[in-house]
Amino acid sequence: MKMIIAAIKPFKLEDVREALTGIGVSGLMVTEIKGFGAQAGHTEIYRGAEYEVNFVPKLKLEIIVPAGLADQVVETIASTARTGKIGDGKIFVLDVEHALRVRTGETNQDAL
């Protein structure tokens, strides 16, 4: 099993969710996050005062899938979340040793 962690722009969430559902992903976790990278923040004006926003709002998606589906999930997220502009996000893939569905006791791929 693989865990895919993706940081994407918030307005892309629904498009990504629909695309993942279309390829057979049955669930995902979403967390609101803030971060910076190449985008490095921006300047805003509030009540006439200019200030620097160093952390940019993003969404973190966490998805556990069978290893054979991981590459397709990564490509689906990348193509759906891409705007071609700075700050489109990042995707990481990690190995998952064990999974357990608390309600039923099912383990590993049966728990997905």
Backbone as ProteinMPNN parsed JSONL, in Angstrom:
{"seq_chain_A": "MKMIIAAIKPFKLEDVREALTGIGVSGLMVTEIKGFGAQAGHTEIYRGAEYEVNFVPKLKLEIIVPAGLADQVVETIASTARTGKIGDGKIFVLDVEHALRVRTGETNQDAL", "coords_chain_A": {"N_chain_A": [[0.841, -1.178, 0.0], [0.352, 2.312, -0.551], [0.879, 5.651, 0.581], [-0.304, 8.69, -0.406], [0.537, 11.986, -0.296], [-0.583, 15.143, -0.848], [-0.202, 18.561, -1.535], [-2.3, 21.091, -2.412], [-3.855, 23.799, -4.281], [-6.584, 25.452, -2.724], [-9.0, 25.922, -4.254], [-9.005, 23.91, -6.108], [-9.861, 21.561, -5.017], [-12.46, 20.223, -5.306], [-12.472, 19.489, -8.032], [-10.257, 17.745, -8.073], [-11.122, 15.782, -6.244], [-13.363, 14.719, -7.636], [-12.077, 13.677, -9.92], [-10.414, 11.728, -8.748], [-12.316, 10.014, -7.608], [-13.39, 9.088, -9.958], [-11.388, 7.347, -10.888], [-11.47, 5.314, -9.102], [-10.748, 5.734, -6.424], [-11.607, 5.437, -3.088], [-11.748, 7.01, -0.828], [-10.525, 9.879, 1.035], [-8.471, 12.056, 3.024], [-8.683, 15.412, 4.119], [-6.961, 18.34, 4.957], [-6.767, 21.643, 6.128], [-4.072, 23.714, 5.483], [-1.158, 25.836, 5.899], [1.564, 27.213, 4.157], [4.859, 27.699, 2.706], [6.886, 28.017, -0.181], [8.391, 27.962, -3.238], [6.622, 29.909, -3.998], [6.545, 31.723, -1.884], [4.928, 33.58, -0.437], [3.131, 36.773, -0.327], [2.315, 40.283, -0.823], [-0.165, 42.171, 0.862], [-2.852, 44.575, 1.194], [-4.406, 45.984, 3.939], [-6.895, 47.804, 5.386], [-5.612, 50.128, 4.536], [-2.989, 49.71, 5.269], [0.023, 48.172, 4.35], [1.056, 44.814, 4.283], [3.052, 41.838, 4.69], [2.283, 38.589, 3.637], [3.376, 35.659, 4.641], [2.826, 32.936, 4.681], [1.027, 30.75, 2.657], [-2.326, 29.779, 2.025], [-3.221, 26.369, 1.706], [-4.409, 23.082, 0.766], [-4.081, 19.941, 2.288], [-4.005, 16.739, 1.067], [-4.53, 13.398, 1.97], [-4.101, 10.163, 1.005], [-4.642, 6.733, 0.928], [-3.766, 3.978, -0.935], [-3.887, 0.889, -2.881], [-0.692, -0.378, -3.894], [-0.44, -0.717, -6.67], [-2.118, 1.19, -7.75], [-1.09, 3.631, -7.184], [0.637, 5.215, -8.914], [-1.166, 6.049, -10.887], [-2.936, 7.559, -9.357], [-1.246, 9.642, -8.491], [-0.633, 10.845, -10.982], [-3.203, 11.628, -11.757], [-3.906, 13.492, -9.74], [-1.863, 15.392, -10.173], [-2.348, 16.251, -12.85], [-4.933, 17.256, -12.651], [-4.835, 19.211, -10.623], [-3.073, 21.032, -11.601], [-2.322, 24.333, -12.582], [-0.489, 25.669, -13.946], [0.772, 27.78, -12.908], [2.892, 29.364, -10.443], [3.032, 27.779, -7.234], [1.336, 25.585, -7.436], [1.611, 23.233, -5.993], [2.721, 20.211, -4.248], [3.521, 16.684, -4.402], [3.822, 13.747, -2.541], [4.949, 10.391, -2.064], [4.607, 7.625, 0.007], [5.52, 4.542, 1.648], [3.187, 2.271, 3.137], [2.898, 0.365, 5.954], [0.924, -0.995, 7.439], [-2.613, -1.187, 7.827], [-5.725, -0.564, 9.476], [-9.145, -1.05, 9.823], [-11.121, 0.408, 12.116], [-13.793, -0.053, 12.961], [-14.549, -2.638, 11.917], [-12.343, -4.286, 12.129], [-10.968, -5.12, 9.934], [-8.005, -5.507, 7.955], [-5.137, -4.017, 6.344], [-5.28, -3.996, 2.792], [-7.993, -4.69, 2.732], [-9.006, -2.944, 4.56], [-9.085, -0.542, 3.321]], "CA_chain_A": [[0.0, 0.0, 0.0], [1.066, 3.576, -0.621], [0.214, 6.864, 1.061], [-0.013, 9.844, -1.254], [0.285, 13.256, 0.38], [-0.547, 16.195, -1.866], [-0.579, 19.924, -1.154], [-2.892, 21.696, -3.605], [-4.596, 25.045, -4.089], [-7.924, 25.118, -2.211], [-10.093, 25.926, -5.229], [-8.903, 22.715, -6.948], [-10.267, 20.373, -4.263], [-13.606, 19.493, -5.859], [-12.036, 18.875, -9.293], [-9.381, 16.612, -7.75], [-11.957, 14.737, -5.649], [-14.142, 14.079, -8.706], [-11.16, 12.899, -10.763], [-9.979, 10.549, -7.991], [-13.465, 9.114, -7.534], [-13.514, 8.5, -11.289], [-10.421, 6.264, -11.104], [-11.682, 4.255, -8.127], [-10.321, 6.053, -5.059], [-12.832, 5.382, -2.293], [-11.753, 7.952, 0.283], [-9.33, 10.686, 1.252], [-8.54, 12.988, 4.147], [-8.325, 16.766, 3.717], [-6.611, 19.22, 6.068], [-6.372, 22.997, 5.737], [-2.717, 24.0, 5.926], [-0.502, 27.022, 5.364], [2.967, 26.925, 3.925], [5.52, 28.5, 1.688], [7.911, 27.352, -0.971], [8.808, 28.878, -4.306], [5.65, 31.004, -4.05], [7.132, 32.607, -0.873], [4.031, 34.591, 0.105], [2.812, 37.934, -1.143], [1.987, 41.489, -0.071], [-1.571, 42.562, 0.82], [-3.179, 45.842, 1.839], [-5.557, 45.853, 4.82], [-7.195, 49.097, 6.012], [-4.613, 51.108, 4.123], [-1.628, 49.315, 5.666], [0.57, 47.075, 3.549], [1.768, 43.829, 5.091], [3.517, 40.648, 3.971], [1.7, 37.306, 4.006], [4.46, 34.713, 4.382], [2.302, 31.592, 4.517], [-0.056, 30.708, 1.682], [-3.261, 28.694, 2.337], [-3.265, 25.193, 0.827], [-5.08, 21.918, 1.326], [-3.289, 18.717, 2.254], [-4.776, 15.524, 0.839], [-3.855, 12.156, 2.34], [-4.836, 9.091, 0.342], [-3.985, 5.432, 0.996], [-4.251, 3.16, -2.052], [-3.022, -0.243, -3.209], [0.53, 0.069, -4.576], [-0.649, -0.71, -8.117], [-2.922, 2.346, -8.153], [-0.415, 4.855, -6.739], [1.102, 6.053, -10.027], [-2.341, 6.642, -11.536], [-3.441, 8.587, -8.442], [-0.317, 10.777, -8.571], [-0.829, 11.508, -12.268], [-4.53, 12.247, -11.738], [-3.819, 14.699, -8.912], [-0.991, 16.366, -10.837], [-2.969, 16.834, -14.038], [-6.157, 17.968, -12.276], [-4.523, 20.358, -9.769], [-2.137, 21.932, -12.294], [-2.796, 25.567, -13.213], [0.63, 26.188, -14.722], [1.315, 28.946, -12.21], [3.643, 29.045, -9.234], [2.198, 27.442, -6.086], [0.408, 24.491, -7.716], [1.704, 22.258, -4.908], [3.672, 19.105, -4.254], [2.966, 15.36, -4.132], [4.789, 12.818, -1.967], [4.456, 9.018, -1.99], [5.282, 6.875, 1.062], [5.053, 3.178, 1.877], [2.344, 2.051, 4.311], [3.129, -0.998, 6.427], [-0.249, -1.664, 8.0], [-3.831, -0.382, 7.96], [-6.768, -1.255, 10.231], [-10.451, -0.384, 9.925], [-11.454, 0.288, 13.53], [-15.149, -0.612, 13.159], [-14.69, -4.057, 11.568], [-11.122, -5.049, 12.374], [-10.322, -5.47, 8.67], [-6.649, -4.993, 7.897], [-4.434, -3.75, 5.101], [-6.101, -3.551, 1.663], [-9.414, -4.836, 3.071], [-9.393, -1.797, 5.379], [-9.186, 0.645, 2.483]], "C_chain_A": [[0.884, 1.238, 0.0], [0.203, 4.691, -0.032], [0.657, 7.994, 0.165], [-0.412, 11.082, -0.468], [0.442, 14.343, -0.674], [-0.959, 17.517, -1.241], [-1.057, 20.609, -2.424], [-3.533, 23.033, -3.253], [-6.034, 24.709, -3.682], [-9.027, 25.049, -3.268], [-10.062, 24.722, -6.163], [-9.449, 21.456, -6.276], [-11.385, 19.585, -4.942], [-13.242, 18.815, -7.183], [-11.184, 17.636, -9.031], [-10.2, 15.469, -7.161], [-12.76, 13.987, -6.71], [-13.265, 13.194, -9.583], [-10.707, 11.632, -10.048], [-11.107, 9.539, -7.842], [-13.633, 8.379, -8.865], [-12.532, 7.372, -11.574], [-10.486, 5.199, -10.018], [-11.162, 4.518, -6.729], [-11.57, 6.18, -4.199], [-12.851, 6.342, -1.113], [-10.455, 8.731, 0.363], [-9.559, 11.579, 2.447], [-8.04, 14.338, 3.663], [-8.073, 17.598, 4.968], [-6.266, 20.588, 5.496], [-5.002, 23.272, 6.33], [-2.278, 25.355, 5.399], [0.958, 26.665, 5.18], [3.57, 27.903, 2.943], [6.583, 27.645, 1.027], [8.376, 28.36, -1.989], [7.89, 30.089, -4.382], [6.009, 32.106, -3.041], [6.221, 33.712, -0.356], [3.816, 35.756, -0.838], [2.478, 39.117, -0.23], [0.507, 41.805, -0.244], [-1.738, 43.914, 1.499], [-4.456, 45.643, 2.642], [-5.732, 47.167, 5.565], [-6.091, 50.115, 5.752], [-3.188, 50.759, 4.496], [-1.187, 48.109, 4.83], [1.294, 46.103, 4.48], [2.059, 42.592, 4.254], [2.828, 39.408, 4.525], [2.732, 36.25, 3.629], [3.97, 33.292, 4.14], [1.056, 31.635, 3.644], [-1.001, 29.561, 2.042], [-3.245, 27.616, 1.259], [-4.149, 24.154, 1.493], [-4.143, 20.734, 1.218], [-4.23, 17.54, 2.095], [-3.923, 14.338, 1.262], [-4.712, 11.007, 1.829], [-4.02, 7.81, 0.465], [-4.616, 4.558, -0.086], [-3.367, 1.918, -2.196], [-1.836, 0.246, -4.053], [0.347, 0.17, -6.086], [-1.424, 0.492, -8.629], [-2.197, 3.672, -7.9], [0.013, 5.762, -7.887], [-0.058, 6.753, -10.726], [-2.927, 7.752, -10.664], [-2.566, 9.833, -8.508], [-0.529, 11.547, -9.866], [-2.173, 12.229, -12.319], [-4.523, 13.534, -10.923], [-3.021, 15.774, -9.638], [-1.688, 17.029, -12.019], [-4.208, 17.658, -13.687], [-5.858, 19.239, -11.485], [-3.645, 21.395, -10.471], [-2.847, 23.14, -12.891], [-1.717, 26.135, -14.127], [1.276, 27.408, -14.084], [2.046, 28.496, -10.956], [2.684, 28.757, -8.082], [1.197, 26.332, -6.339], [0.49, 23.371, -6.681], [2.776, 21.217, -5.114], [2.919, 17.812, -3.984], [4.099, 14.477, -3.625], [4.143, 11.435, -1.885], [5.294, 8.263, -0.96], [4.722, 5.455, 1.13], [4.209, 3.125, 3.149], [2.503, 0.588, 4.711], [1.843, -1.716, 6.814], [-1.415, -0.685, 8.06], [-4.87, -1.22, 8.693], [-8.037, -0.42, 10.204], [-10.964, -0.643, 11.333], [-12.79, -0.423, 13.73], [-15.207, -2.118, 12.967], [-13.481, -4.924, 11.911], [-10.417, -5.491, 11.104], [-8.934, -4.829, 8.615], [-6.167, -4.833, 6.467], [-5.384, -3.365, 3.966], [-7.603, -3.711, 1.906], [-9.928, -3.644, 3.868], [-9.56, -0.533, 4.559], [-10.592, 0.777, 1.961]], "O_chain_A": [[2.014, 1.213, 0.487], [-1.024, 4.675, -0.133], [1.853, 8.231, -0.006], [-1.554, 11.211, -0.028], [1.487, 14.445, -1.316], [-1.944, 17.587, -0.506], [-0.315, 20.702, -3.402], [-3.728, 23.355, -2.081], [-6.634, 23.786, -4.232], [-9.905, 24.192, -3.177], [-10.998, 24.527, -6.938], [-9.494, 20.396, -6.9], [-11.249, 18.376, -5.129], [-13.659, 17.684, -7.429], [-11.359, 16.604, -9.68], [-10.002, 14.312, -7.531], [-12.828, 12.758, -6.684], [-13.663, 12.087, -9.947], [-10.621, 10.572, -10.667], [-10.876, 8.334, -7.941], [-13.977, 7.197, -8.893], [-12.809, 6.521, -12.419], [-9.664, 4.283, -9.998], [-11.135, 3.599, -5.91], [-12.485, 6.935, -4.53], [-13.883, 6.474, -0.454], [-9.424, 8.313, -0.163], [-10.698, 11.83, 2.841], [-7.086, 14.41, 2.888], [-8.859, 17.571, 5.915], [-5.556, 20.684, 4.495], [-4.787, 23.089, 7.528], [-2.947, 25.949, 4.554], [1.522, 25.9, 5.963], [2.904, 28.799, 2.424], [7.099, 26.689, 1.605], [8.719, 29.49, -1.641], [8.318, 31.172, -4.781], [5.801, 33.288, -3.315], [6.731, 34.72, 0.134], [4.254, 35.737, -1.988], [2.373, 38.962, 0.987], [-0.024, 41.721, -1.352], [-0.885, 44.345, 2.274], [-5.468, 45.191, 2.107], [-4.836, 47.6, 6.29], [-5.693, 50.863, 6.645], [-2.26, 51.45, 4.077], [-1.943, 47.156, 4.638], [2.052, 46.52, 5.357], [1.401, 42.334, 3.246], [2.793, 39.199, 5.737], [2.944, 35.974, 2.448], [4.642, 32.521, 3.456], [0.154, 32.445, 3.858], [-0.529, 28.463, 2.34], [-3.255, 27.909, 0.063], [-4.581, 24.321, 2.633], [-3.489, 20.537, 0.194], [-5.149, 17.361, 2.894], [-2.734, 14.278, 0.95], [-5.889, 10.889, 2.17], [-2.833, 7.801, 0.142], [-5.837, 4.414, -0.15], [-2.241, 1.891, -1.7], [-1.977, 1.184, -4.837], [0.924, 1.055, -6.718], [-1.39, 0.782, -9.824], [-2.649, 4.721, -8.359], [-0.229, 6.968, -7.835], [0.055, 7.917, -11.112], [-3.369, 8.777, -11.184], [-3.077, 10.952, -8.573], [-0.597, 12.776, -9.849], [-2.266, 13.327, -12.868], [-5.065, 14.551, -11.357], [-3.446, 16.927, -9.712], [-1.621, 18.249, -12.168], [-4.501, 18.65, -14.354], [-6.55, 20.244, -11.652], [-3.494, 22.514, -9.981], [-3.838, 23.002, -13.608], [-1.995, 26.979, -14.979], [2.204, 27.997, -14.639], [1.842, 27.384, -10.469], [1.645, 29.405, -7.96], [0.285, 26.144, -5.534], [-0.476, 22.627, -6.512], [3.615, 21.314, -6.01], [1.827, 17.823, -3.416], [5.19, 14.455, -4.195], [2.938, 11.32, -1.665], [6.523, 8.254, -1.031], [3.589, 5.203, 0.719], [4.478, 3.84, 4.114], [2.27, -0.315, 3.907], [1.689, -2.908, 6.548], [-1.224, 0.505, 8.313], [-4.897, -2.443, 8.552], [-8.015, 0.769, 10.522], [-11.214, -1.79, 11.703], [-12.9, -1.305, 14.582], [-15.84, -2.816, 13.759], [-13.586, -6.149, 11.975], [-9.386, -6.161, 11.168], [-8.718, -3.746, 9.159], [-6.704, -5.418, 5.526], [-6.223, -2.485, 4.156], [-8.402, -2.957, 1.351], [-11.125, -3.356, 3.866], [-10.118, 0.45, 5.046], [-10.892, 1.719, 1.228]]}, "name": "protein", "num_of_chains": 1, "seq": "MKMIIAAIKPFKLEDVREALTGIGVSGLMVTEIKGFGAQAGHTEIYRGAEYEVNFVPKLKLEIIVPAGLADQVVETIASTARTGKIGDGKIFVLDVEHALRVRTGETNQDAL"}
